[in-house]
Amino acid sequence: MKNQLNNRRYLFPGFTALILIVTLFVVTPTADAQQATPNTLPTCFTEIKQINAGVLNVGYAEAGPANGTPVILLHGWPYDINSYSGVSAILTAKGYHVIVPYLRGYGLTRFLSAKTPRNGQQAALAQDIVAFMDALKIPKAIIGGFDWGARTADIIAALYPERCKALVSVSGYLIGSQQANIAPLAPKAELTWWYQYYFATERGRAGYTANTNEFNRLIWQTASPQWHFNDSTYARSATAFNNPDHVAIVISNYRWRLGLEKGEAKYDALETKLATAPIISVPTVTLEGDANGAAHPAPAQYAAKFSGKYAHHTLAGGIGHNLPQEAPQAFADAIVEADGLAK
């Protein structure tokens, strides 16, 4: 680990194969989880580190003993590493080595070259994290995520199972393809994707550029309708949207999904594999909140995509889309559970 530290620059800003074990039930968060609201949780990410990885200089938080089991936690849109502040505090107390990177287009993560396409396609984000693990000399980790982070974690587990000890994925299996996205959904489901179509227009790009903070706060409210976060909680994460490439990455991500952008040729082979909806064989725990206001599949629809040791938990109590921040104890428990499945 000392050799790794020498390569980092510090900033200080203000299943058994083929066996499917499916446990589908509703879990009410523990009293501790219910009391640990995002407005009272400590902000443990006081130190942000930087490392060159692939096409990026990645900003990331790191906590816990260096010799602990590595856990990489991935945020989504429009969120940031603070979604895992409470989770990190719980896991580090249990001896885990927790690493939480800003995705491309967020926080202190920057492109190394102005010539690199500001590409938000799914394969690009997954390759970013594999390169990040390589840079930190982490051969294998427990990987968890929600939203974009869950999709990225799913892809690594599917395509690089040797790098993923176990997986925790909110809303389960989120790997997609441009071809699959051609098929229309039912009107009610399409309604939840309104911003995807907004971003397909130049009006949408201009609107998101001009109103990033207001837009993202609206998403927080609609995706987690029973999460009563305060101004300071949102403001802490909103600083991550000041990244100079944030708008470009977000617009690219959603336009790529609709087939309005081709993506980069260097990811074509990966996207071909992902278009087959590959099975995930690593030990997995999937989670869902009972008040998730964002578009998401039903757990029964994706259970068969996990061929190894597997468990699913649906959390009661008004838990929405930003599950790690709304129910940190439950998410941390899922990491520990997934670790146990891998043993």
N, C-alpha and C positions, 0 to 999 in steps of 0.2 A: 504493500500500500504506500510506503514511503516513496517508492519510485514514481507512483502515480501522482503523488502530491507535488513532486518536483516539476511536473509538466503542466501544472494548473496556475492560472492567474486569478487572484481573488479581488472581488469588488465588495464594497460594504455600503449598499444603498439603504436611505431612511425607511390405468388404470390398467389397471391391467388391460392390455390391448384387447379390443373387441368386447370388453365387458362394460355395459352401461348401467351405472348406478344412479338412478334418478330419484331425487327426493323433492317432491313438489308440495310445499306447504307454506302457510303464511306465518311470519314471525313478527311478533310485537317487539320493538326495540326495548332493551333493558332500561331500568330506571336511570342508570348512569348515562345511557345514550340519549334518552329523552331530555335529561337535564343539561347535557353538554351541547347547548345551542351554539350556532356559529357566531353569535354575538358575544359569547363569553369565553370561547376557546382561545387559548394563547396563540399568538402569531410566532411560531417557532422558527420561521425561515428568516432569520436576521442576517444571514450571510449567504450571498450568491456567488458561486464559483463559475468560472468560464473554462471551456476546453474546446479546441478545434476538433471537429468530428465530421468527416465527409465534406459536404459543401458548406457546413455551418461552423460558426463559433457559438457553442451552446451555453446558455446560462442555465444553471441548475442549483437546486438546494440539496444538501446532503446532511444526514443526521444519523446518529447511532454509532455503535462500535464498528470499526473498520473490518473486524474479523467476523461480523455477524452475517447471517444469510442475506444476500442482496435482494432488495425489493425495489423495483422500478415502477413508479406510479405516473400515469399519463392522463393529463387533463383534456378537456374537450373545448368546443366553442359554444358560447362565448365566456369561457372561464379561464382560470390560470392555476398556478401551482398552489395557491392558497386553498383550493378545494381539498387539499390533503394536509393542511396544517394540523388539524386534530387527529387524523389518522396517523400521521407521522409521530406525533407525541406518544400515542398509545403503542405503536409498534417498536419505537426505539426503546421504550421502557421494558419491552420484552426481549430486547437484545438484537433486533433486526437492524440491518444497515439499509437505510431508506434513501433513495435517490429520486428526485422529482425534477425533470427537465421542463423548461419552456419549449413548446413545440415551435416549429418554424412560423414566423410571423407574430410571435408573442414575446412580451417581456424583453429580456436582455439577449435573446438569441438573435444572431445576425448572420446574413450570408457573407461568405468570405470574398465573393466576387460580385461586382455589379452586373456581370454578364450572365450569371446563373438565372435561368427562368424562375420567376416567382410562381411556382407550380404547387398547387394544393392537392393533387391527386393522391389516392390512398396509398399507392405503392411508394411514393416519394416519402411520405411521413414515416412509413414503416422502415424504409432504408435508413432514414435519419437516425432512428433509435438503434438499429443494428450497428451503425457506424459509431454512435455514442457509446454503446457497450464496448466496442472494440477499443475506442480511445481510452476508456477507463479500465481496460483490461479485465472486464467482467465477462467470463465465458458463459455464465448461465445465471439467470435470476428468476424470481417470482415476479410476474408482470401483471399489473392491474390497471384498469382504466374504465372511463365512462365516456359516452359520446364519441368524438373523434379518437379519444384515447383508448376506448374499448375496441374500436375497429382496428386501430394500430396494433394493440395487444393481440387481438384475434389473428391478424395477419402473421405476426411473428410466430405465434404458437403453431399456426398451420404450415407455414413455409420453412420455418427454422426451429423445429421442436427441440433440437439439441441446445438451443439458447434459452429455452423457457422451461424452468423447473416446474412451474404450475401457473395457472391463469385464474384471475378474477375479472369477470367481465359484466358490467352493468348492461342490462338489456340483451345479454347473451351474444348471439352470433350476428355480427353486423357487416361481415364481408359482402361487398356487392360488386357489380359490374355495370358498365354502360349499357350493355345489351339487356341485362335484367331490368334496368331502370326504365326501359322503353315502355314496359307494360303499365297502363294506368291503374291507380288504386281506386277504391270506393271514394265517393265524394267527401265523406267525413274525414277519411284518412288524408286525402289531398289537401283539405283545409289546413291541417297542421303543418303542411309544407309550404305555406304561403310565401315565406321568405326565400325559399329556393327559387321560386318563379320570379320574385322581385329582383333577386340578384342576377337573373338571366338577362335583365335589361340594363341599358346604360343609365336609365333613371335610377335603378336600384343601386348601381355602383356609386353614383353621385350622392344618393340619399344616405347610403351607409357611410360614405366618406364624411359627409357633413354632420351626421347625427350618430356617430359610432356609440358614444356612451348611452344616449337615450335609447337607441335601438337595442343595445345589448341588455340594458336594464329591463326593457320590455320582455325580452326573451327569458330572462331570469324569472320574471313574474308569471309568464304564461306557462313555462316549462315546469315550474314548481309553485303551483297556485296556493299551496298551504304553507309555504316557507316564508316566514315573516322576517326576512333579513333587514338590517338597518343600513343607514347611509354609509357608515364607516366600513361595514363589511363589503358592500359593493365597491366603494371607492378604492379599497385596498387591492381588489382584483382589476379594476378598470385601468390602473396604470399600465397593465400589460398590453392594453390595446393601443398604446401610444407607439408601438413598434412601427418603424417606417414601412414595413412590408405587410402589416396586418391586413389592410383592406384587400390588397392584391391576392394574398393567400386565401382569404375567405371567399372572395368572388371566384377565384380559380377552382376551389374545392367544389362549390356547388354547380358551377358551369360544367366542370368535368363530369360530375355525376349524371347530368342531363345529356351528355354527349355533345355539348356546345363547345368544348375544348378537347383537343386530341390528346393532350398530355405529352410527355417526353418519350422519344423513341427508346431511350435506354431502359425504360420501365415496361416496355411492351411484353417481354417474356414473362415478367412477374404478373402483369395484369391478365395474361392468357391463363396462367395457372389459377389466379383468383377467380376468374370468370367461371371456373368449374365448381365453385363453392366447395373447396377442399374440406375434408373432415379434420377436426382438431382432436388429436390423440392424447395431449398432455392432460394431467389431472386438472380439473376445472371446477370452480364454483361460480355460478351466475346469480345475479341479484336483480331485483326489480322493486321499485317503490310503488305503493298502492295509489299514489297521486301524481304519477308521471304525466305531465301535460304535453310532453313532446311525442312525436311519432315514434312508436316502438312496437316490435313484434310480440305476440303472446308467447310466454315461456314454452308452451307445448309445441309451438311451431319450430323451435330450434333445438330442442333437447336431443334429437337424433344426430345433430351435427357434432356432438361430442362423444367420441368412442371410448374414452378412457374413464377413469374414476370421476364421478360427476355428482354434483349436488346443486340444487336451486333453492333460493329463498326469496319469497316476496315479502317485503317489509310493510307492516301496517303502521298506522299513525300519521298519515298525511305526508309521506316521504315522496319527494318529487324527483326531477331529472338529475339534479346535482347531488346524487346520493351520498358520495363520500363526505361532503361538507354538511349535509343535513343529518346524516346518521353515521358519524365517524366510528363509533364503537362497532356497529354492525359491519361496516366495511373492513375494519381492522380484524374483526373476528373471522371474516371470510378469507382474508389473507392467511391467517393462522390455520384455518381449516384446510385451505388448499395446500399449504405446506405439509399438513398431516397426511393428506391424500397422496402426496408424492413420496412418502416414506414407506 
